[in-house]
Amino acid sequence: MTRDRSDAPDRGATARSARHLRVARPTEGTFEDLVLAVQLEHELAGFETIARTRIDELVAGHLGDDVSRTAMILVCHAAIARDAVDLDPRIAGLFPCTTVVYERETDGSWNVYHASAMHATHELGLFPDADAELSRLVAMTSEQMDEVWAEIESRYGTE
């Protein structure tokens, strides 16, 4: 497994805007096992699963086209959601947190990817009147995702 994390410029918060983890296809277990494991790690860190869907099945069902296996896991952390909505109800448009598990058919790898919409919003300055408080929420979200990511990395090992 290799790690590839990109960090956006920081505006005072210690948050990662995107995280990517490449997991070599295991000899045991299925793609769906990985999706469920990633979902569980979010839940163990205090996130509630809002929805889990297979994008590949959606595309096949509606368009009859094949795309690589891709699952989308939507989660929300109640305490962070409460604070964000109290700050500005428009921030709710950034919920839920989304993590994608996908397969690269070219190399057989399975990947886990998360990008922080809240961090991106902060970086774009969409809520300038709430900059300091939004920075705090971005840091809280990052801390929770650090916990999720540490568990996913430890479960699958590192190279």
Backbone bond lengths (Angstrom), bond angles and torsions (degrees), N, CA, C in turn:
res aa  C-N    CA-C-N  psi(-1)  N-CA   C-N-CA  omega(-1)  CA-C   N-CA-C  phi
1 M - - - 1.435 - - 1.513 107.38 -
2 T 1.310 117.15 135.37 1.452 120.74 175.30 1.504 109.09 -117.08
3 R 1.300 115.63 150.30 1.453 120.55 178.69 1.512 109.14 -106.09
4 D 1.321 115.52 137.69 1.450 121.49 177.15 1.512 106.90 -139.85
5 R 1.309 116.16 98.96 1.461 120.16 -178.63 1.511 108.74 -115.01
6 S 1.322 115.75 134.64 1.460 119.50 175.02 1.514 107.92 -112.56
7 D 1.295 114.92 134.89 1.459 120.32 -179.84 1.515 109.36 -109.58
8 A 1.315 116.13 129.59 1.455 120.91 175.42 1.521 108.60 -78.25
9 P 1.334 118.38 161.47 1.457 119.54 175.97 1.521 110.03 -55.39
10 D 1.295 116.48 142.89 1.456 121.93 -174.78 1.527 110.03 -97.42
11 R 1.327 117.39 134.44 1.450 122.67 177.95 1.516 109.24 -109.00
12 G 1.323 117.73 41.20 1.453 120.76 177.76 1.511 113.52 105.51
13 A 1.308 118.84 -18.25 1.463 121.90 178.49 1.516 108.38 -95.51
14 T 1.303 115.48 153.24 1.466 119.24 177.26 1.517 108.10 -102.26
15 A 1.315 116.69 66.70 1.468 121.66 -175.53 1.514 110.50 -122.41
16 R 1.300 115.92 145.95 1.463 121.94 172.65 1.524 107.00 -92.77
17 S 1.317 115.70 135.03 1.457 117.82 -179.15 1.513 112.24 -84.71
18 A 1.329 117.96 -27.11 1.462 120.31 -179.88 1.519 109.45 -146.22
19 R 1.326 114.15 147.20 1.461 120.70 179.41 1.517 107.98 -136.19
20 H 1.318 115.81 137.19 1.453 120.85 178.67 1.515 108.33 -136.42
21 L 1.297 115.67 135.63 1.450 122.01 179.20 1.521 107.73 -132.94
22 R 1.318 116.72 123.77 1.464 121.06 177.84 1.519 107.31 -100.33
23 V 1.319 115.54 123.94 1.451 122.27 -178.70 1.523 107.20 -114.74
24 A 1.316 117.30 119.48 1.465 119.11 176.51 1.521 108.29 -62.35
25 R 1.301 116.97 142.97 1.464 121.31 -178.70 1.528 108.69 -57.65
26 P 1.334 116.90 119.34 1.463 119.56 -177.61 1.532 111.51 -71.59
27 T 1.331 115.29 158.60 1.457 119.38 177.89 1.521 111.04 -74.65
28 E 1.329 116.84 -25.94 1.466 121.80 176.95 1.517 108.52 -122.49
29 G 1.302 115.96 153.83 1.456 120.59 179.85 1.514 110.55 93.00
30 T 1.308 113.66 158.48 1.459 120.11 -177.16 1.520 110.12 -113.75
31 F 1.301 114.65 170.26 1.463 120.77 175.12 1.525 109.55 -56.96
32 E 1.315 115.73 -43.96 1.468 120.01 -179.94 1.526 111.43 -63.29
33 D 1.339 118.14 -33.07 1.468 121.19 175.02 1.525 110.76 -60.34
34 L 1.340 116.05 -42.21 1.465 120.44 178.04 1.529 110.34 -64.20
35 V 1.315 117.18 -44.57 1.470 121.12 179.03 1.530 109.95 -57.91
36 L 1.318 116.96 -47.45 1.465 120.76 -179.93 1.523 111.98 -65.04
37 A 1.323 117.63 -37.30 1.465 120.76 178.18 1.523 111.00 -65.29
38 V 1.316 116.97 -42.38 1.476 121.06 178.58 1.529 109.49 -64.88
39 Q 1.312 117.20 -42.61 1.465 120.95 176.93 1.525 110.38 -59.16
40 L 1.311 116.97 -46.78 1.465 121.60 -179.02 1.524 111.64 -61.54
41 E 1.319 117.94 -40.19 1.469 119.95 179.27 1.526 110.96 -62.08
42 H 1.324 117.49 -36.81 1.468 120.34 175.34 1.531 110.11 -63.56
43 E 1.320 116.11 -45.16 1.463 120.23 -177.77 1.519 111.67 -65.44
44 L 1.324 117.49 -38.16 1.466 120.55 178.33 1.530 111.99 -66.51
45 A 1.327 117.27 -22.20 1.463 121.89 177.88 1.528 112.16 -91.99
46 G 1.330 117.40 8.91 1.460 120.22 174.70 1.515 115.95 99.12
47 F 1.323 117.61 4.24 1.460 120.76 176.73 1.530 108.67 -88.90
48 E 1.316 115.71 147.49 1.461 120.93 174.27 1.521 107.72 -104.40
49 T 1.315 116.50 135.69 1.454 120.12 177.71 1.519 109.07 -76.40
50 I 1.306 115.15 122.27 1.468 122.30 177.69 1.524 108.75 -87.21
51 A 1.335 115.95 -43.28 1.464 121.01 -179.95 1.516 109.49 -162.12
52 R 1.309 114.21 155.62 1.461 121.30 171.98 1.517 104.88 -137.83
53 T 1.301 116.74 128.91 1.454 119.67 -178.91 1.517 109.96 -141.53
54 R 1.302 115.14 153.51 1.456 121.57 176.61 1.530 107.76 -100.37
55 I 1.310 115.90 111.78 1.466 121.64 -179.65 1.531 110.36 -65.07
56 D 1.344 116.59 -38.10 1.471 119.46 179.51 1.522 111.09 -61.49
57 E 1.326 117.40 -39.24 1.464 120.83 178.72 1.526 111.22 -70.88
58 L 1.313 117.32 -36.05 1.464 121.87 176.10 1.526 110.49 -60.62
59 V 1.329 115.89 -49.46 1.465 120.81 -179.59 1.535 110.46 -63.04
60 A 1.331 116.70 -45.37 1.466 119.94 179.85 1.525 111.08 -62.41
61 G 1.327 116.64 -41.99 1.456 120.50 -177.85 1.511 114.03 -69.25
62 H 1.329 116.76 -36.69 1.464 119.73 -176.57 1.522 113.58 -93.02
63 L 1.326 116.28 -32.90 1.460 118.89 -174.72 1.520 113.61 -115.43
64 G 1.324 116.47 -13.19 1.451 119.99 -177.31 1.524 113.16 73.41
65 D 1.320 117.24 11.79 1.460 121.79 -179.81 1.523 110.44 -98.15
66 D 1.320 115.10 152.44 1.458 120.85 176.39 1.522 109.51 -100.55
67 V 1.316 115.86 133.31 1.463 122.68 170.82 1.528 106.55 -131.27
68 S 1.315 116.39 163.46 1.460 118.97 -178.59 1.527 109.86 -62.62
69 R 1.328 114.31 154.32 1.465 119.04 -178.86 1.525 109.56 -58.08
70 T 1.329 114.90 126.00 1.457 121.85 -178.42 1.521 108.86 -145.65
71 A 1.326 115.01 123.99 1.467 120.61 177.77 1.519 108.61 -117.53
72 M 1.315 116.20 141.82 1.456 122.26 178.45 1.526 107.78 -116.28
73 I 1.339 115.20 126.67 1.459 121.63 179.20 1.524 107.26 -113.60
74 L 1.328 116.12 119.67 1.456 121.83 -179.85 1.525 108.40 -106.13
75 V 1.331 116.07 123.30 1.458 120.84 -178.68 1.522 109.91 -132.07
76 C 1.329 115.29 159.32 1.466 120.50 178.39 1.522 108.22 -143.56
77 H 1.300 116.69 139.98 1.463 122.89 177.91 1.527 107.12 -101.94
78 A 1.319 117.49 116.22 1.469 122.59 -171.48 1.532 113.14 -57.07
79 A 1.320 118.50 -44.57 1.465 120.45 -176.91 1.529 111.13 -66.50
80 I 1.319 116.10 -40.50 1.464 119.12 178.74 1.521 109.87 -69.34
81 A 1.330 117.38 -40.10 1.464 121.27 178.10 1.525 110.69 -61.11
82 R 1.333 116.62 -44.06 1.464 120.54 178.93 1.518 110.73 -58.64
83 D 1.320 116.80 -49.58 1.459 120.71 -178.10 1.519 111.83 -64.56
84 A 1.324 116.73 -37.67 1.467 120.35 179.99 1.526 111.04 -67.50
85 V 1.325 117.49 -44.10 1.467 121.10 179.95 1.529 110.47 -66.65
86 D 1.328 116.66 -37.87 1.466 119.80 175.51 1.524 111.44 -62.83
87 L 1.323 116.29 -35.21 1.461 121.28 179.90 1.523 111.09 -69.71
88 D 1.324 116.45 -49.45 1.468 121.66 179.41 1.527 107.20 -164.72
89 P 1.325 118.49 114.54 1.468 120.71 -177.31 1.527 114.26 -55.93
90 R 1.325 117.46 -23.21 1.472 119.60 179.27 1.521 111.95 -65.99
91 I 1.324 117.18 -22.97 1.457 120.71 179.76 1.537 110.19 -63.97
92 A 1.320 116.97 -23.60 1.473 120.11 177.89 1.525 111.22 -58.44
93 G 1.307 117.46 -21.54 1.461 121.06 176.15 1.523 112.78 -65.61
94 L 1.330 116.34 -11.73 1.462 121.33 178.78 1.518 112.15 -93.16
95 F 1.316 117.11 -7.31 1.457 121.27 179.89 1.515 108.58 -84.58
96 P 1.272 118.54 156.37 1.455 129.42 -7.96 1.522 110.66 -88.32
97 C 1.329 116.07 174.55 1.462 120.97 172.21 1.525 107.38 -69.72
98 T 1.305 116.36 140.02 1.455 120.78 -176.71 1.524 110.49 -121.46
99 T 1.309 115.19 130.10 1.461 121.72 172.43 1.525 106.81 -123.10
100 V 1.318 115.80 138.64 1.455 121.89 -178.46 1.523 109.02 -116.14
101 V 1.310 116.01 134.85 1.458 122.48 172.36 1.526 105.01 -113.80
102 Y 1.330 115.89 125.39 1.458 117.89 -176.86 1.523 111.06 -142.53
103 E 1.317 113.62 160.75 1.458 122.00 179.87 1.521 109.27 -110.89
104 R 1.314 115.78 134.50 1.470 121.18 172.26 1.523 106.98 -98.16
105 E 1.303 115.28 110.74 1.462 119.02 -177.62 1.522 111.72 -67.32
106 T 1.328 117.89 -26.42 1.460 121.00 -177.39 1.519 112.85 -65.44
107 D 1.328 117.94 -35.73 1.466 119.61 -179.45 1.526 113.11 -122.87
108 G 1.329 117.41 1.58 1.459 121.07 178.03 1.517 114.19 74.95
109 S 1.315 117.02 8.30 1.461 118.56 -177.59 1.520 111.54 -81.25
110 W 1.304 113.86 153.38 1.453 121.56 170.77 1.511 106.41 -108.32
111 N 1.327 115.75 143.10 1.453 121.48 -173.33 1.519 110.56 -132.77
112 V 1.317 115.22 149.83 1.452 121.79 174.73 1.529 106.14 -124.66
113 Y 1.330 116.51 130.71 1.460 121.33 -175.18 1.521 110.00 -138.09
114 H 1.319 114.98 136.21 1.464 121.27 175.07 1.525 108.11 -138.37
115 A 1.307 115.71 132.00 1.463 121.47 172.48 1.519 107.52 -122.30
116 S 1.310 116.31 136.56 1.450 121.27 -176.72 1.523 111.58 -88.96
117 A 1.328 116.19 108.72 1.465 120.47 176.35 1.524 110.09 -65.59
118 M 1.333 116.62 -36.43 1.462 119.26 -179.83 1.527 110.64 -65.47
119 H 1.319 116.79 -41.22 1.467 120.34 177.70 1.527 109.68 -63.72
120 A 1.327 117.10 -44.38 1.465 120.89 179.56 1.522 111.12 -60.74
121 T 1.317 116.25 -41.25 1.465 120.55 178.47 1.521 110.79 -62.16
122 H 1.303 115.53 -41.91 1.463 120.98 177.91 1.532 109.84 -63.21
123 E 1.329 116.16 -46.14 1.461 120.43 179.47 1.525 112.12 -61.80
124 L 1.324 116.64 -35.66 1.466 120.62 179.62 1.522 112.74 -78.53
125 G 1.318 116.76 -10.89 1.463 120.40 179.35 1.520 113.58 70.15
126 L 1.333 117.97 33.98 1.463 121.09 -176.67 1.523 113.56 -70.50
127 F 1.334 116.76 -20.86 1.461 121.16 179.48 1.526 109.06 -127.85
128 P 1.349 117.31 67.12 1.467 120.17 -173.74 1.524 113.60 -62.12
129 D 1.320 118.29 -28.98 1.466 120.22 179.90 1.523 112.20 -72.22
130 A 1.309 116.35 -15.56 1.456 120.51 -177.71 1.529 111.27 -117.41
131 D 1.323 117.12 24.26 1.455 121.78 -172.12 1.526 113.56 -55.39
132 A 1.305 118.08 -48.87 1.470 120.51 -176.76 1.520 111.39 -65.88
133 E 1.320 116.46 -44.47 1.463 119.65 -179.11 1.525 110.88 -69.67
134 L 1.324 117.14 -38.59 1.462 120.09 177.28 1.528 110.06 -64.24
135 S 1.306 117.33 -36.31 1.455 121.44 175.92 1.526 110.46 -59.12
136 R 1.313 116.74 -40.52 1.465 121.33 177.99 1.524 110.42 -64.23
137 L 1.326 117.29 -42.87 1.460 121.03 179.73 1.526 111.86 -66.64
138 V 1.324 116.25 -37.79 1.458 120.43 176.52 1.531 109.42 -61.99
139 A 1.321 116.45 -42.63 1.468 120.49 178.90 1.535 110.60 -64.31
140 M 1.333 117.12 -40.71 1.470 120.15 178.04 1.532 110.82 -62.44
141 T 1.326 115.98 -45.47 1.458 120.34 179.32 1.526 110.14 -61.63
142 S 1.324 116.19 -42.57 1.453 120.31 179.86 1.520 111.52 -62.53
143 E 1.328 117.31 -41.43 1.464 120.64 178.26 1.526 110.67 -60.91
144 Q 1.328 116.87 -42.64 1.464 120.29 179.11 1.526 110.38 -65.79
145 M 1.334 117.45 -42.32 1.460 120.47 178.96 1.521 111.36 -68.92
146 D 1.342 117.53 -31.94 1.471 119.64 175.01 1.524 109.65 -59.13
147 E 1.334 116.03 -41.13 1.462 120.74 178.59 1.528 110.64 -63.48
148 V 1.325 116.51 -46.25 1.462 121.34 178.71 1.524 109.57 -59.28
149 W 1.326 115.88 -49.86 1.454 120.80 -175.32 1.527 111.85 -64.84
150 A 1.318 117.63 -39.58 1.466 120.84 178.60 1.523 110.34 -60.52
151 E 1.317 117.00 -40.99 1.463 120.47 179.65 1.522 111.77 -68.93
152 I 1.317 117.17 -40.94 1.466 120.04 178.54 1.529 109.45 -63.89
153 E 1.335 116.73 -44.50 1.468 120.20 179.11 1.523 111.45 -62.98
154 S 1.330 116.98 -42.65 1.467 118.91 -178.25 1.529 111.48 -68.60
155 R 1.307 116.27 -32.36 1.468 120.21 -179.94 1.528 111.66 -67.10
156 Y 1.310 115.97 -36.61 1.459 120.16 -175.80 1.524 113.14 -104.34
157 G 1.334 117.79 -0.11 1.457 121.79 178.93 1.517 112.07 72.50
158 T 1.294 116.22 173.80 1.464 121.84 178.93 1.513 109.64 -132.74
159 E 1.304 115.11 155.84 1.465 120.23 176.16 1.497 109.31 -100.34
